[in-house]
């Protein structure tokens, strides 16, 4: 693999460097492999990123090196990189979020060491989220407990007239998402998820808790309705995760969820699975 190369996308020149740097030492996956992955699945991930404020996790020296979350767009960005300014209520400062609306912006960020891409639940110019999320994570249980919980939520959502979708987080959790067809505000969406989750927890106290303090979580699974707050973000479908081994957050068909397991797969194996997926968008 060459160390550096120059590519052109839509008449924009992009200089890619240190392509031989190992980002996943255990798997011997290099920066050039990651860029190649994102280039191959760009038509799938870009619709999820398009026109949404994006937060990235950068690990320029690989997953075993220093990683940090970045919201603010670099000042020395190319002209093709678009941004959107939002006032952060927590700090009172303006944040210039990057908008990943094209392939060149996506690959430019990966070249800077970006591995993970986290998105808002609403697009620029929207007051309300267009997705509502049930963010399921482990407390004292295992993945099979999350899967049981996911099917309970699915059944509840279908009774309410929604068509739920499920995806892996690429780590240990699951995301269940529904389209916000009723145009609920962030607050109403959060209240709705809290109500559903609270009812499930009352009926299944051993399975689900909403307890925010980790030490007080006695159930097998945890759900945080606050993920539906404005400014919160979720990992985008098809985004890679900065775990010890190469991992991807990806949609799961409900018919395949019962047998779903997190596996150590190569990029080639992930791509084979990804291109068989029936996507939601």
C-alpha positions in Angstrom: 0.0 0.0 0.0 1.3 3.4 -1.0 1.9 5.9 1.9 0.3 8.9 0.1 -1.8 9.6 -3.0 -3.9 12.3 -4.6 -7.5 11.7 -5.8 -10.1 13.9 -7.5 -13.8 13.9 -6.6 -16.1 16.3 -8.4 -13.1 18.4 -9.6 -11.9 18.6 -6.0 -8.4 17.5 -5.2 -7.9 15.5 -2.1 -4.5 14.6 -0.7 -4.5 11.4 1.3 -1.6 10.7 3.6 -0.1 7.9 5.8 -2.3 5.3 4.1 -0.1 2.5 5.5 -0.6 3.5 9.2 -2.2 0.7 11.1 -5.3 1.9 12.8 -6.3 -1.5 14.1 -3.0 -3.2 15.0 -4.6 -6.4 16.1 -6.4 -6.8 12.7 -3.6 -5.2 10.7 -6.1 -2.8 9.2 -4.6 0.4 7.8 -5.8 3.9 7.2 -6.0 3.2 3.5 -8.3 0.3 4.2 -10.6 2.5 6.2 -10.8 5.1 3.4 -11.5 2.3 0.9 -14.3 1.0 3.1 -16.0 4.4 3.4 -15.6 5.1 -0.3 -17.3 1.7 -1.1 -20.3 2.3 1.2 -20.6 6.1 0.6 -23.9 5.7 -1.2 -25.3 4.0 1.9 -24.0 6.2 4.6 -24.3 9.6 3.0 -28.1 9.7 3.1 -27.9 9.3 6.9 -25.3 12.0 7.2 -26.7 14.4 4.7 -27.6 17.9 6.1 -27.3 16.8 9.8 -24.9 18.2 12.3 -22.2 15.6 12.7 -19.8 14.9 15.6 -16.8 12.7 14.8 -14.5 10.5 16.8 -10.9 11.0 15.6 -8.2 8.5 16.3 -5.3 9.6 14.0 -2.9 7.1 15.7 -5.3 4.2 15.6 -7.8 2.8 18.1 -5.0 2.0 20.6 -3.8 5.7 20.6 -5.4 8.9 21.7 -8.9 9.5 20.5 -11.2 12.5 20.9 -14.6 13.7 20.0 -14.8 16.7 17.7 -17.8 18.9 17.0 -16.1 22.1 15.9 -15.1 22.2 12.2 -11.3 22.8 11.7 -10.5 26.3 10.6 -8.3 25.2 7.8 -11.0 23.1 6.0 -11.3 23.0 2.2 -13.9 25.1 0.5 -16.0 22.1 -0.4 -16.7 21.4 3.3 -19.9 23.0 4.4 -20.8 23.9 8.0 -23.8 24.9 10.1 -23.6 27.1 13.2 -25.6 26.2 16.3 -25.6 28.0 19.7 -24.7 25.4 22.4 -26.9 26.2 25.4 -24.6 24.4 27.7 -21.6 26.7 27.0 -23.3 29.7 25.3 -20.8 29.4 22.4 -21.4 28.9 18.7 -20.4 25.5 17.3 -19.7 25.2 13.6 -20.8 21.7 12.8 -19.5 19.9 9.7 -22.2 18.8 7.2 -21.1 15.7 5.4 -23.1 16.2 2.2 -20.6 14.7 -0.3 -18.0 12.0 -0.7 -15.1 14.4 -0.6 -16.0 15.8 2.8 -16.4 12.2 4.1 -13.0 11.1 2.9 -11.4 14.4 4.0 -12.5 13.7 7.5 -11.4 10.0 7.4 -8.0 11.2 6.2 -7.8 13.4 9.3 -8.3 10.3 11.5 -12.1 10.3 11.8 -13.4 6.8 12.4 -16.9 7.3 13.9 -19.7 9.5 12.6 -22.4 10.5 15.0 -25.5 12.4 13.8 -28.4 14.5 15.2 -31.9 13.1 15.0 -33.0 16.2 13.1 -31.7 17.9 10.0 -30.5 21.5 9.6 -33.5 23.8 9.7 -35.8 21.3 11.5 -37.2 22.0 15.0 -38.4 18.4 15.5 -36.5 15.1 15.2 -37.4 13.0 12.1 -36.3 9.9 14.0 -37.2 8.7 17.5 -34.8 6.4 19.2 -34.9 3.6 21.8 -31.3 3.3 22.8 -30.8 -0.1 24.4 -27.6 -1.0 26.3 -26.5 -3.7 28.7 -26.7 -3.3 32.5 -26.2 -6.7 34.1 -27.4 -8.9 31.2 -26.1 -10.0 27.8 -27.0 -9.5 24.1 -29.8 -12.1 24.3 -31.6 -10.0 26.9 -31.3 -7.0 24.6 -32.9 -9.0 21.8 -35.8 -10.0 24.0 -36.3 -6.4 25.0 -36.1 -5.3 21.3 -39.0 -7.6 20.3 -41.1 -6.3 23.2 -40.5 -2.7 22.1 -41.2 -3.7 18.5 -44.6 -5.2 19.4 -45.5 -2.1 21.4 -44.5 0.2 18.5 -46.6 -1.8 16.0 -49.6 -1.5 18.3 -49.2 2.3 18.2 -49.1 2.2 14.4 -45.3 2.6 13.9 -42.9 0.6 11.8 -39.8 0.1 14.0 -36.3 -0.5 12.6 -33.4 -2.0 14.5 -29.7 -1.7 14.1 -26.6 -2.7 15.9 -24.5 0.0 17.6 -21.3 -1.7 16.6 -20.4 -2.2 20.3 -22.7 -4.0 22.7 -26.1 -2.3 22.3 -29.0 -2.0 19.9 -30.9 1.0 18.5 -34.6 0.8 17.7 -35.8 3.7 15.6 -39.2 4.9 14.3 -39.9 7.7 11.9 -41.4 10.7 13.6 -44.5 10.9 11.3 -46.5 12.8 13.9 -43.8 15.5 14.0 -43.4 15.3 17.8 -41.1 17.9 19.4 -37.9 16.7 21.0 -39.6 17.0 24.4 -42.7 15.1 23.3 -40.6 12.4 21.7 -38.6 12.0 24.9 -41.8 11.8 27.0 -43.2 9.2 24.6 -40.1 7.0 24.8 -40.0 7.4 28.6 -43.7 6.4 28.9 -43.2 3.3 26.8 -40.0 2.3 28.5 -41.5 2.9 32.0 -44.5 0.6 31.2 -42.2 -2.1 30.0 -39.9 -1.8 33.0 -42.9 -2.1 35.4 -44.0 -5.3 33.7 -40.4 -6.6 33.3 -38.3 -5.2 36.2 -35.7 -7.9 35.9 -35.2 -7.0 32.2 -35.2 -3.2 31.9 -34.2 -0.3 34.1 -34.2 3.5 33.4 -31.9 4.2 36.3 -29.2 6.7 35.3 -26.7 5.7 38.0 -24.7 2.8 36.8 -24.2 1.4 40.3 -28.0 1.3 40.9 -28.9 -0.6 37.8 -30.3 -4.0 38.9 -31.9 -5.1 35.7 -30.3 -6.7 32.7 -30.8 -3.9 30.2 -30.8 -0.1 30.3 -32.6 2.5 28.2 -32.1 6.3 28.3 -35.0 8.3 26.9 -32.8 11.4 27.2 -31.1 10.3 24.0 -34.1 12.0 22.3 -33.0 15.5 23.5 -32.0 18.1 21.0 -28.2 18.1 20.6 -27.8 14.5 21.5 -26.4 12.3 18.7 -26.4 8.6 17.7 -23.9 6.6 15.7 -24.8 6.6 12.0 -25.8 3.4 10.2 -22.7 2.0 8.4 -20.3 4.0 10.6 -17.2 2.1 11.8 -16.6 2.0 15.6 -13.2 2.6 17.2 -13.2 -0.7 19.0 -10.3 -3.1 19.5 -11.4 -5.0 16.4 -13.0 -3.5 13.3 -16.8 -3.1 13.9 -19.7 -1.4 12.1 -23.1 -0.1 13.2 -25.5 -1.6 10.7 -29.2 -2.2 10.1 -30.6 -5.7 11.1 -33.7 -7.3 9.6 -36.1 -8.3 12.3 -36.1 -11.8 10.9 -32.4 -12.1 11.6 -32.3 -10.5 15.0 -32.9 -13.6 17.0 -29.7 -15.1 15.7 -27.7 -11.8 15.7 -24.3 -11.9 17.4 -21.4 -9.4 17.5 -18.6 -11.0 15.5 -15.0 -10.2 14.7 -15.2 -9.8 10.9 -12.8 -8.6 8.3 -13.7 -5.5 6.2 -14.4 -7.8 3.2 -16.8 -9.9 5.3 -18.6 -6.7 6.6 -19.0 -5.4 3.0 -20.5 -8.7 1.9 -23.1 -8.5 4.7 -23.7 -4.8 4.2 -24.5 -5.1 0.5 -27.1 -7.7 1.3 -29.0 -5.5 3.7 -32.4 -4.1 2.9 -31.9 -0.5 4.0 -34.6 1.7 5.6 -34.1 4.9 3.6 
